[in-house]
Amino acid sequence: MVITNNDITTKNYKKLSIQVSLSGLSFCVFDLITKKVIAYNNVEYAKNSVIEEQLWKIFIDHTILSNSYDEILVLHDNALNTFVPEVLFDSQHLGSYLQYNVKVFDTDFFSFDRIDNYGINNIYVPYVNINNFLLDQFKSFEYKNVNSIVVKKVLDISIGNDEKEVFIHVQKDHFEIIVVKNQQLLLFNSFEYNTPEDFIYYILFTYEQLQLSAETIEMHLFGNITESDDYFKLAYKFIRNCRLLDTKQWVNILERTELEIRNNFILFHS
């Protein structure tokens, strides 16, 4: 669903992006003319809480969410997704693509995002209960899966590079591995982890399965990670070309620090 308003006198040139998961909500307000980030916040739900009640509390506590916006985008943060090339895609059988790597039920609702310019579709299970709550707050909004945003941006970054690259997007209890080569998506996978040992095991497993050289292939880490983290230190021990994703190019555009952009990469690029 997309907001449309052709009356220029009512526009305020502001966009709201909301990233929702089962553990929390993040939001960001953009100036649509300058593309700058005006405000953002990350809020965790209280433990063992009802999500709808937590969402209601967040909207009460953060009144900026109830302002008027020309565009509203909701990002569903989960790994209940899979990427399918356009040539193999049939919108009438979405669930059949997911059944091999996600437990699906007859009652599940499926959606998909087209990844512009790259000939692939991201099929996923959105949070229907969260969408229903947000429909009570907004007249309409567009929604996507977070992995559509991150894969699109990583593919953009890869343009012109004929060498394979590995991108690791780290979140609190899971991370995504994306392997690309000059606008080609070679692999996307998501892993849950609890320890640094879990973290490096899945990375090295991926390197082994794809026959990637830990000596030569570059690996870029971003999201909830810094060079002082045990996770980064262990990755650096085993991967020669391991580094944090360079985000300098977006500092002046978004008017945020490299660390802020790296930590909120999906939200800031939505």
Solvent accessible surface area in square Angstrom, and as a share of the most:
residue,aa,sasa,rsa
1,M,108,0.48
2,V,99,0.57
3,I,44,0.22
4,T,116,0.67
5,N,67,0.34
6,N,154,0.79
7,D,69,0.36
8,I,119,0.61
9,T,116,0.67
10,T,77,0.45
11,K,69,0.29
12,N,50,0.26
13,Y,76,0.29
14,K,63,0.27
15,K,29,0.12
16,L,0,0.00
17,S,0,0.00
18,I,0,0.00
19,Q,25,0.11
20,V,0,0.00
21,S,20,0.13
22,L,112,0.56
23,S,70,0.45
24,G,11,0.10
25,L,2,0.01
26,S,20,0.13
27,F,6,0.02
28,C,0,0.00
29,V,5,0.03
30,F,15,0.06
31,D,30,0.16
32,L,40,0.20
33,I,121,0.62
34,T,63,0.37
35,K,115,0.49
36,K,58,0.25
37,V,7,0.04
38,I,77,0.39
39,A,29,0.23
40,Y,56,0.21
41,N,57,0.29
42,N,84,0.43
43,V,36,0.20
44,E,120,0.54
45,Y,21,0.08
46,A,59,0.45
47,K,190,0.81
48,N,163,0.84
49,S,40,0.26
50,V,81,0.47
51,I,28,0.14
52,E,62,0.28
53,E,108,0.48
54,Q,27,0.12
55,L,0,0.00
56,W,154,0.54
57,K,105,0.45
58,I,7,0.04
59,F,15,0.06
60,I,101,0.51
61,D,81,0.42
62,H,43,0.19
63,T,101,0.59
64,I,50,0.25
65,L,0,0.00
66,S,81,0.52
67,N,84,0.43
68,S,80,0.51
69,Y,20,0.08
70,D,22,0.12
71,E,78,0.35
72,I,14,0.07
73,L,9,0.04
74,V,0,0.00
75,L,0,0.00
76,H,0,0.00
77,D,13,0.07
78,N,14,0.07
79,A,43,0.33
80,L,68,0.34
81,N,7,0.03
82,T,23,0.13
83,F,33,0.14
84,V,10,0.06
85,P,58,0.37
86,E,71,0.32
87,V,136,0.78
88,L,122,0.61
89,F,27,0.11
90,D,58,0.30
91,S,50,0.32
92,Q,146,0.65
93,H,107,0.48
94,L,23,0.11
95,G,17,0.16
96,S,48,0.31
97,Y,48,0.18
98,L,0,0.00
99,Q,93,0.41
100,Y,183,0.70
101,N,96,0.49
102,V,17,0.10
103,K,167,0.71
104,V,43,0.25
105,F,115,0.48
106,D,152,0.79
107,T,130,0.76
108,D,41,0.21
109,F,107,0.45
110,F,44,0.18
111,S,18,0.11
112,F,60,0.25
113,D,14,0.07
114,R,137,0.50
115,I,8,0.04
116,D,93,0.48
117,N,140,0.72
118,Y,33,0.12
119,G,43,0.42
120,I,23,0.11
121,N,0,0.00
122,N,0,0.00
123,I,0,0.00
124,Y,0,0.00
125,V,19,0.11
126,P,4,0.03
127,Y,26,0.10
128,V,68,0.39
129,N,64,0.33
130,I,0,0.00
131,N,14,0.07
132,N,80,0.41
133,F,24,0.10
134,L,0,0.00
135,L,73,0.36
136,D,119,0.62
137,Q,73,0.32
138,F,18,0.08
139,K,204,0.86
140,S,28,0.18
141,F,0,0.00
142,E,59,0.26
143,Y,37,0.14
144,K,59,0.25
145,N,0,0.00
146,V,1,0.01
147,N,2,0.01
148,S,5,0.03
149,I,16,0.08
150,V,0,0.00
151,V,0,0.00
152,K,58,0.25
153,K,47,0.20
154,V,0,0.00
155,L,1,0.00
156,D,43,0.22
157,I,53,0.27
158,S,0,0.00
159,I,99,0.50
160,G,63,0.60
161,N,47,0.24
162,D,94,0.49
163,E,120,0.54
164,K,74,0.31
165,E,13,0.06
166,V,1,0.00
167,F,0,0.00
168,I,0,0.00
169,H,9,0.04
170,V,3,0.01
171,Q,28,0.12
172,K,139,0.59
173,D,82,0.42
174,H,34,0.15
175,F,0,0.00
176,E,2,0.01
177,I,1,0.01
178,I,0,0.00
179,V,0,0.00
180,V,0,0.00
181,K,69,0.29
182,N,41,0.21
183,Q,78,0.35
184,Q,100,0.44
185,L,44,0.22
186,L,72,0.36
187,L,44,0.22
188,F,36,0.15
189,N,63,0.33
190,S,30,0.19
191,F,28,0.12
192,E,142,0.64
193,Y,14,0.05
194,N,131,0.67
195,T,56,0.32
196,P,32,0.20
197,E,109,0.49
198,D,45,0.24
199,F,0,0.00
200,I,13,0.06
201,Y,131,0.50
202,Y,63,0.24
203,I,1,0.00
204,L,56,0.28
205,F,85,0.35
206,T,7,0.04
207,Y,7,0.03
208,E,123,0.55
209,Q,109,0.49
210,L,58,0.29
211,Q,167,0.74
212,L,16,0.08
213,S,46,0.30
214,A,30,0.23
215,E,105,0.47
216,T,92,0.53
217,I,22,0.11
218,E,64,0.28
219,M,0,0.00
220,H,20,0.09
221,L,0,0.00
222,F,0,0.00
223,G,1,0.01
224,N,94,0.48
225,I,3,0.01
226,T,45,0.26
227,E,107,0.48
228,S,83,0.54
229,D,43,0.23
230,D,92,0.48
231,Y,53,0.20
232,F,13,0.05
233,K,114,0.48
234,L,37,0.18
235,A,0,0.00
236,Y,128,0.49
237,K,151,0.64
238,F,91,0.38
239,I,0,0.00
240,R,167,0.61
241,N,38,0.20
242,C,6,0.04
243,R,98,0.36
244,L,29,0.14
245,L,7,0.04
246,D,80,0.42
247,T,0,0.00
248,K,128,0.54
249,Q,118,0.52
250,W,21,0.08
251,V,46,0.27
252,N,129,0.66
253,I,87,0.44
254,L,11,0.06
255,E,106,0.48
256,R,55,0.20
257,T,77,0.45
258,E,55,0.25
259,L,87,0.43
260,E,40,0.18
261,I,0,0.00
262,R,23,0.08
263,N,63,0.33
264,N,16,0.08
265,F,0,0.00
266,I,4,0.02
267,L,3,0.01
268,F,5,0.02
269,H,36,0.16
270,S,23,0.15
